[in-house]
Amino acid sequence: MMSIWRNKYRLANLLLAAGAAFSGAAHAVSDLPGGPSVRQLNMPIGVTKIAQEQHFLHTVMMILCTVIFIAVFSVMFYSIWKHRKSTGHKAANFHESVVVEVIWTIVPFIIVILMALPATKVLVAQKDTTNADLTVKTTGYQWKWGYDYIKGEGEGLAFISTLDSSHRALSDAGAKGDVPVDYLFKVDNPMVVPVDKKIRIITTANDVIHAFAVPQLGVKQDAIPGFVRDTWFRAEKVGDYYGQCQELCGKEHAYMPIHVKVVSAADYTAWVDVKKKEAAAKLDDPTKVWTLPDILARGERVYAANCAACHQANGKGAGPIKPLDGAAVVLDADHAKQIQVLLKGQNNGAMPAWAQLSDTDLAAVASYTKNSWSNKTGQIVQPAEVLAQRGK
């Protein structure tokens, strides 16, 4: 049965592609393996049992609803046409039929039960997050994802995943001509998980409601500030699988991709070892006193990864985004003012909080903005200053 739906799905995509080619509306883009297909109409079959069950249920119920729709409206239109007044038919005067009413009550009831039983089975399975091999907390931020490996191999790892800066720049330029096959899906740090292992995903958010969704894995779970919710998946195939935030979360909503990389058990162990070494190397001493050249070099990297998307590389801002070049809070010798903006945000979230970054990264980006473009203040913000402002 599954192969029938798969063939129909492929045929639909082929017909759509052919129609677009004849209409001259085709774009220089291709299907993204593990992600969306060009002019995709249906759900993906997926690489988890849950995703495959979802696809099967969706297809069967669509067919059932279509059959009912055609049958009901065919009888209705036939009756209207066959007994129209223009052919001499006169309206009949009759009372209700108990038999008919019983039939049209029982038959829909049976249909609903037949639809509900398999759907309920899948829904219950979706929420069974027990006995997970690996637990990852995903935190939605405006506009990126934070991943914390809190149980299982890799426990203690934590990192932020943001859209690749080159893709954002390509989008800002209008993305004309050919674009990468993973356009607006490439991230700097994908979530990496082992194949054939039960992965529990705990979702929450730092600011507004987000939604963690990867169609190929059959998962979609809202991430709500102040709440913790969970879902799970078990990928049966090694590969790269993509999703996006599926809750309108602000102006950068379209730039909040999800990349889940499923690897073999051996490759996952190797990845964990590498990430732990990287994490150990990044454990900065907040009491370290930095020189201006060193902290500016680090600040430039932090700015490019986290700030340039809104404030632009030249610090001029755009539209409602305030410029950092010449900004009073940046030029101010009282470093606490800028540090508090970085830690807590401002303007009701229009400027998001960046408290998830380390003290050194925040000090570096503050120092970078104070000494870039026309801001030649010579001021250095040290990590200890940021540490002192946390919690105030």
SESE-284220 format. One record per residue (C-alpha): residue in three letters; x, y, z. Coordinates in steps of 0.1 Angstrom, whole numbers, padded with zeros to 4 digits, always signed. Layout:
BEGIN
ALAXYZ...
REM end
This chain:
BEGIN
MET+0000+0000+0000MET+0028+0024+0009SER+0044+0020-0025ILE+0012+0030-0042TRP+0011+0063-0024ARG+0048+0068-0030ASN+0043+0064-0068LYS+0013+0087-0068TYR+0033+0113-0049ARG+0061+0111-0074LEU+0037+0113-0103ALA+0021+0144-0089ASN+0055+0161-0086LEU+0064+0151-0121LEU+0032+0166-0135LEU+0037+0198-0116ALA+0073+0201-0128ALA+0062+0194-0164GLY+0034+0221-0161ALA+0059+0246-0148ALA+0084+0239-0176PHE+0057+0245-0203SER+0045+0276-0186GLY+0080+0291-0184ALA+0077+0295-0146ALA+0105+0271-0136HIS+0133+0285-0114ALA+0169+0274-0111VAL+0163+0254-0079SER+0163+0217-0072ASP+0148+0194-0046LEU+0167+0194-0014PRO+0174+0158-0002GLY+0160+0155+0033GLY+0141+0188+0029PRO+0114+0203+0007SER+0109+0195-0029VAL+0102+0220-0057ARG+0064+0226-0059GLN+0058+0200-0033LEU+0021+0194-0025ASN+0020+0164-0003MET+0037+0154+0030PRO+0071+0136+0027ILE+0071+0099+0034GLY+0100+0105+0058VAL+0126+0083+0074THR+0109+0074+0107LYS+0080+0050+0113ILE+0059+0079+0127ALA+0065+0101+0096GLN+0055+0071+0074GLU+0024+0065+0094GLN+0015+0102+0092HIS+0019+0101+0054PHE-0002+0070+0051LEU-0030+0084+0073HIS-0030+0117+0054THR-0032+0100+0020VAL-0059+0075+0030MET-0081+0101+0047MET-0077+0125+0017ILE-0088+0097-0006LEU-0117+0088+0017CYS-0128+0124+0020THR-0126+0129-0018VAL-0147+0098-0024ILE-0173+0110+0000PHE-0173+0145-0015ILE-0177+0132-0050ALA-0205+0107-0040VAL-0225+0133-0020PHE-0223+0161-0046SER-0229+0137-0075VAL-0262+0126-0059MET-0271+0162-0051PHE-0263+0176-0086TYR-0280+0146-0103SER-0311+0151-0082ILE-0311+0188-0090TRP-0306+0182-0128LYS-0330+0152-0131HIS-0359+0168-0112ARG-0356+0203-0124LYS-0387+0223-0129SER-0381+0230-0166THR-0387+0194-0175GLY-0421+0194-0158HIS-0412+0180-0124LYS-0431+0193-0094ALA-0418+0195-0059ALA-0429+0165-0038ASN-0445+0170-0004PHE-0433+0143+0020HIS-0421+0138+0056GLU-0388+0126+0070SER-0377+0090+0067VAL-0365+0073+0099VAL-0346+0047+0079VAL-0327+0073+0059GLU-0319+0093+0091VAL-0306+0062+0109ILE-0284+0053+0079TRP-0269+0088+0076THR-0262+0088+0113ILE-0247+0053+0116VAL-0226+0054+0084PRO-0207+0086+0092PHE-0203+0074+0128ILE-0186+0042+0115ILE-0164+0062+0091VAL-0153+0085+0119ILE-0144+0055+0142LEU-0125+0039+0114MET-0105+0071+0109ALA-0100+0077+0146LEU-0086+0043+0156PRO-0054+0044+0135ALA-0050+0081+0140THR-0052+0078+0178LYS-0027+0049+0177VAL-0002+0071+0159LEU-0009+0101+0181VAL-0003+0081+0213ALA+0029+0067+0198GLN+0041+0103+0190LYS+0038+0113+0227ASP+0056+0082+0241THR+0090+0098+0249THR+0100+0071+0274ASN+0132+0051+0272ALA+0150+0076+0250ASP+0187+0069+0241LEU+0195+0106+0238THR+0177+0138+0250VAL+0182+0171+0234LYS+0167+0204+0246THR+0159+0227+0217THR+0154+0264+0227GLY+0139+0288+0202TYR+0155+0323+0201GLN+0148+0352+0178TRP+0160+0339+0154LYS+0181+0308+0159TRP+0180+0275+0178GLY+0199+0265+0208TYR+0207+0228+0214ASP+0216+0213+0248TYR+0224+0176+0250ILE+0212+0168+0285LYS+0211+0130+0286GLY+0229+0102+0268GLU+0261+0102+0248GLY+0272+0138+0244GLU+0257+0150+0276GLY+0268+0185+0285LEU+0273+0197+0249ALA+0255+0229+0241PHE+0257+0253+0211ILE+0237+0278+0191SER+0226+0271+0155THR+0221+0300+0131LEU+0215+0305+0094ASP+0247+0306+0074SER+0257+0343+0069SER+0263+0338+0032HIS+0227+0326+0026ARG+0214+0357+0045ALA+0236+0379+0024LEU+0223+0362-0008SER+0187+0367+0004ASP+0194+0404+0011ALA+0208+0408-0024GLY+0176+0394-0039ALA+0188+0358-0046LYS+0188+0363-0083GLY+0199+0335-0107ASP+0210+0301-0094VAL+0209+0295-0057PRO+0224+0267-0035VAL+0202+0236-0033ASP+0201+0242+0005TYR+0192+0279+0002LEU+0181+0293+0035PHE+0185+0259+0052LYS+0223+0259+0057VAL+0234+0265+0093ASP+0267+0269+0111ASN+0260+0242+0137PRO+0235+0214+0128MET+0220+0191+0155VAL+0238+0158+0151VAL+0222+0125+0163PRO+0229+0088+0158VAL+0209+0066+0135ASP+0184+0040+0148LYS+0184+0056+0183LYS+0154+0071+0200ILE+0159+0109+0203ARG+0138+0128+0227ILE+0134+0165+0219ILE+0125+0189+0247THR+0113+0222+0234THR+0111+0256+0250ALA+0117+0292+0239ASN+0135+0323+0252ASP+0113+0351+0239VAL+0082+0343+0218ILE+0065+0311+0206HIS+0085+0291+0180ALA+0079+0256+0166PHE+0105+0229+0161ALA+0095+0210+0129VAL+0114+0185+0107PRO+0088+0169+0083GLN+0112+0141+0072LEU+0114+0130+0108GLY+0077+0134+0115VAL+0082+0159+0144LYS+0066+0192+0150GLN+0064+0207+0185ASP+0057+0242+0196ALA+0084+0259+0217ILE+0067+0281+0243PRO+0084+0305+0267GLY+0081+0293+0303PHE+0069+0258+0292VAL+0086+0225+0285ARG+0071+0202+0259ASP+0086+0171+0243THR+0084+0148+0212TRP+0107+0122+0197PHE+0120+0105+0166ARG+0141+0075+0155ALA+0157+0080+0122GLU+0162+0048+0102LYS+0185+0063+0076VAL+0217+0083+0077GLY+0214+0117+0061ASP+0207+0154+0064TYR+0171+0164+0072TYR+0158+0200+0072GLY+0130+0220+0087GLN+0120+0255+0097CYS+0104+0273+0126GLN+0067+0268+0119GLU+0053+0295+0142LEU+0053+0331+0130CYS+0079+0345+0154GLY+0088+0379+0141LYS+0105+0396+0111GLU+0133+0371+0109HIS+0110+0341+0109ALA+0120+0330+0074TYR+0157+0328+0085MET+0153+0303+0113PRO+0161+0269+0097ILE+0166+0235+0114HIS+0193+0210+0102VAL+0194+0176+0118LYS+0223+0155+0107VAL+0218+0117+0113VAL+0251+0098+0114SER+0263+0063+0122ALA+0270+0054+0158ALA+0308+0055+0152ASP+0306+0089+0135TYR+0284+0102+0163THR+0310+0092+0189ALA+0337+0109+0169TRP+0316+0140+0166VAL+0310+0141+0203ASP+0347+0139+0210VAL+0354+0168+0186LYS+0327+0190+0201LYS+0339+0183+0237LYS+0374+0194+0227GLU+0360+0225+0211ALA+0339+0233+0241ALA+0369+0228+0264ALA+0389+0252+0243LYS+0362+0278+0244LEU+0360+0278+0282ASP+0373+0313+0286ASP+0383+0327+0320PRO+0360+0357+0326THR+0387+0374+0346LYS+0412+0374+0317VAL+0422+0409+0306TRP+0422+0411+0268THR+0442+0434+0246LEU+0423+0455+0221PRO+0436+0438+0189ASP+0428+0403+0203ILE+0393+0412+0215LEU+0384+0430+0183ALA+0393+0400+0162ARG+0370+0378+0182GLY+0343+0405+0183GLU+0343+0407+0145ARG+0335+0370+0143VAL+0307+0372+0169TYR+0292+0403+0151ALA+0292+0385+0117ALA+0275+0354+0132ASN+0249+0371+0153CYS+0245+0408+0146ALA+0252+0416+0110ALA+0219+0401+0098CYS+0200+0430+0113HIS+0225+0458+0118GLN+0244+0451+0086ALA+0281+0446+0082ASN+0286+0484+0080GLY+0267+0490+0112LYS+0242+0513+0094GLY+0210+0493+0103ALA+0180+0491+0080GLY+0144+0504+0083PRO+0134+0502+0120ILE+0168+0486+0129LYS+0189+0513+0146PRO+0224+0519+0134LEU+0253+0510+0156ASP+0276+0534+0138GLY+0274+0566+0158ALA+0249+0552+0183ALA+0250+0570+0217VAL+0248+0538+0237VAL+0277+0524+0218LEU+0299+0555+0222ASP+0290+0559+0258ALA+0319+0554+0282ASP+0295+0538+0307HIS+0298+0502+0294ALA+0270+0490+0316LYS+0244+0506+0293GLN+0254+0487+0262ILE+0260+0455+0282GLN+0224+0456+0296VAL+0210+0460+0261LEU+0230+0429+0250LEU+0219+0409+0280LYS+0182+0419+0281GLY+0174+0433+0247GLN+0151+0463+0242ASN+0121+0476+0224ASN+0098+0447+0234GLY+0121+0421+0218ALA+0128+0440+0186MET+0164+0439+0198PRO+0166+0403+0212ALA+0185+0394+0243TRP+0219+0377+0238ALA+0224+0364+0273GLN+0231+0329+0259LEU+0264+0341+0246SER+0294+0339+0269ASP+0308+0368+0288THR+0338+0369+0266ASP+0317+0369+0234LEU+0295+0397+0246ALA+0325+0417+0257ALA+0342+0411+0224VAL+0312+0422+0203ALA+0307+0453+0225SER+0343+0462+0220TYR+0341+0456+0183THR+0311+0480+0179LYS+0329+0506+0200ASN+0359+0506+0176SER+0344+0499+0142TRP+0332+0521+0113SER+0333+0557+0126ASN+0332+0545+0162LYS+0369+0549+0171THR+0366+0552+0209GLY+0395+0531+0218GLN+0374+0516+0246ILE+0377+0479+0257VAL+0349+0460+0274GLN+0363+0432+0295PRO+0345+0399+0302ALA+0345+0407+0339GLU+0323+0437+0332VAL+0297+0415+0315LEU+0299+0390+0343ALA+0292+0418+0368GLN+0261+0429+0349ARG+0244+0395+0347GLY+0215+0393+0371LYS+0212+0431+0375
REM end
